[in-house]
Amino acid sequence: MAPRIQSRTMADPPAAARLGALLVAAALLAGAPGAGFAGAQPIKLLAFGDSLVHGYGLTAGDSFPAQLQSALRARGYPVEVINAGNSGDTTAAGRARLDWALAEEPDLVLVELGGNDGLRGIEPGETYRNLDHILARLAAEGLTVLFTGMRAPRNLGEDYVVEFDAVFPRLAEKYGMAFYPFFLDGVALDPRLNQDDGIHPNAAGVAVVVERIVPVLEPLLRGLLARRGAADG
């Protein structure tokens, strides 16, 4: 697993400059959806997936976890996004390392797995069973989850495509979890948004994924922060 994302810091500016920066930041956050939670203890968001999360072919700052953290913090949410992606993982591999990933003690887990199952033509029933195990474990831990779907390559035949694609909404319904139907929505098959392999998003493609997924995450973050505030109060 890649190390946690940490922002770089510059040397402390003069006091006047610091005050000015704080005033600008406060003005910006005043209109941000998560501004009311400024100063709250950060939420640990575990991005658990394969190369699409890990950042294959990208610099660390352009990866999905890095861009997601930046986008959420810009909207006023105190979030630390942990990169728990591992390139090449199938759902079976993800299942095998789930305990290790949960050692991070996250508050919220984004699950993105299944793409490599489809590319390898793994039987959809196996994909279902592995993801079912992962989601059952997360539910048992009482964790907030955003489950993201994947689609099978269309050259594997209609029967396989129909069965594989149905795995994800079936599981989302079973567990009543927040669901984002297709992780690569708006990015897949667009050469402008993908690397030369046609599979992995480039930095611009990741930005599109982040832009589309943030609105789905926001209610989950607000709920977590509100419950934490009520417990503290």
Residue pairs with C-beta under 8 A, 6 or more apart in sequence:
1 83
1 84
1 85
1 86
1 100
1 101
2 54
2 55
2 60
2 63
2 65
2 83
2 85
3 83
4 80
4 82
4 83
5 60
5 65
5 66
5 69
5 80
5 81
5 82
5 83
12 18
13 21
29 35
29 38
29 76
32 74
32 75
32 76
33 75
33 76
33 77
33 218
33 222
34 72
34 75
34 76
34 77
34 78
34 218
34 221
34 222
34 225
35 76
36 76
37 76
37 77
37 78
37 222
37 225
37 229
38 76
38 78
39 78
40 78
40 225
40 228
40 229
41 78
41 228
42 78
42 79
42 80
43 77
43 78
43 79
43 80
43 107
43 108
43 221
43 224
43 225
44 80
44 82
44 104
44 105
44 106
44 107
44 108
45 68
45 69
45 72
45 79
45 80
45 81
45 82
45 106
45 107
45 108
45 109
45 110
45 217
46 82
46 84
46 101
46 102
46 104
46 106
46 108
46 109
46 110
47 53
47 64
47 65
47 68
47 81
47 82
47 83
47 84
47 85
47 110
47 112
48 84
48 85
48 94
48 98
48 101
48 109
48 110
48 111
48 112
48 113
49 84
49 85
49 86
49 89
49 94
49 110
49 111
49 112
49 113
49 148
50 85
50 86
50 87
50 88
50 89
50 90
50 94
50 112
50 113
50 115
50 116
51 85
51 86
51 87
51 88
51 89
51 115
51 116
51 200
52 64
52 85
52 112
52 115
52 183
52 184
52 200
52 201
53 63
53 64
53 65
53 83
53 84
53 85
53 110
53 112
54 63
54 83
54 85
54 86
54 87
55 62
55 63
55 64
55 65
55 66
55 83
55 85
56 87
56 200
57 195
57 197
57 200
57 202
58 202
58 203
58 206
59 203
60 66
62 203
62 206
63 83
63 85
63 206
64 85
64 206
64 209
64 210
65 81
65 82
65 83
65 85
66 81
66 83
67 203
67 206
67 207
67 210
68 81
68 210
68 213
68 214
68 217
69 79
69 80
69 81
71 210
71 211
71 214
72 79
72 81
72 214
72 217
72 221
73 79
75 214
75 218
77 218
77 221
77 225
78 225
79 221
82 104
82 106
84 101
84 104
85 112
86 93
86 94
86 97
88 116
89 97
89 113
89 116
90 113
90 116
90 117
90 120
90 122
90 130
91 113
91 114
91 117
91 122
91 126
91 127
91 130
91 131
91 134
92 126
92 130
94 113
94 130
94 134
95 130
95 133
95 134
98 134
98 137
102 137
102 141
106 143
107 143
107 144
107 224
108 143
108 144
108 145
108 146
108 217
108 220
108 221
108 224
109 138
109 143
109 144
109 145
109 146
110 145
110 146
110 148
110 217
111 131
111 134
111 135
111 138
111 145
111 146
111 147
111 148
112 148
112 150
112 183
113 130
113 131
113 134
113 150
114 127
114 131
114 149
114 150
114 167
114 168
115 150
115 183
117 124
117 126
117 127
117 150
117 164
118 150
118 151
118 152
118 153
118 156
118 164
119 153
119 199
121 156
121 160
124 160
124 163
124 164
124 166
124 167
127 164
127 167
128 167
128 170
128 171
131 167
131 168
131 171
132 171
132 174
135 145
135 147
135 171
135 174
135 175
135 177
136 175
138 145
139 145
139 175
139 177
144 178
144 220
144 223
144 224
145 175
145 177
145 178
146 177
146 178
146 179
146 180
146 213
146 216
146 217
146 220
147 168
147 171
147 172
147 175
147 177
147 178
147 179
147 180
148 168
148 179
148 180
148 181
148 182
148 183
148 213
149 165
149 168
149 169
149 172
149 179
149 180
149 181
149 182
149 183
150 168
150 182
150 183
150 184
151 161
151 164
151 165
151 182
151 184
151 188
152 160
152 161
152 164
152 165
153 161
154 161
156 164
168 179
168 181
169 179
169 181
172 178
172 179
178 216
178 219
178 220
180 213
180 216
182 188
183 209
183 213
184 201
184 209
185 209
185 212
186 193
186 208
186 209
186 212
187 193
187 194
187 201
187 205
187 208
187 209
188 194
189 198
190 205
191 198
192 204
193 201
193 202
193 204
193 205
193 208
194 200
194 201
194 202
194 205
195 201
195 202
201 208
201 209
